[in-house]
Structures are given as C-alpha cells and as structure tokens.
Amino acid sequence: MRSSATRPLGSVKASAVSAFLRRTEVMVPPGTEHRHLDLEEVVARLTAGSE
C-alpha cells in the first residue's frame, strides 16, 4: 500500500490476506451479501447532501 506521496504505508503477507478472505467467504458466501449489508442505505448515506 502507498499513500498519495507514494511512501509505503505498511505491508501485509499474502498468506494473511488469503486467510482473511477465506474466513470472510465462509461467513458471507458469495451471493448472500444482501443479507448482511443494506447497500441501498449505504449509498443513501454516501450521497446524502450531494445534490
């Protein structure tokens, strides 16, 4: 990862990222995201006041 100044912000081992993603997929299988996150509400909050 790099900041806008292109200095490294930190690093993470690929194996740690892979393990995290495997656990995430078990908890929220693909196609079931809508059961865990209200994307309509997220979009509404992100765009509130942008008109």
Summary of the structure (lengths in Angstrom):
residues: 51
radius of gyration: 16.4
end to end distance: 32.7
largest distance: 42.8
contacts: 73
relative contact order: 0.08
helix: 51%
strand: 4%
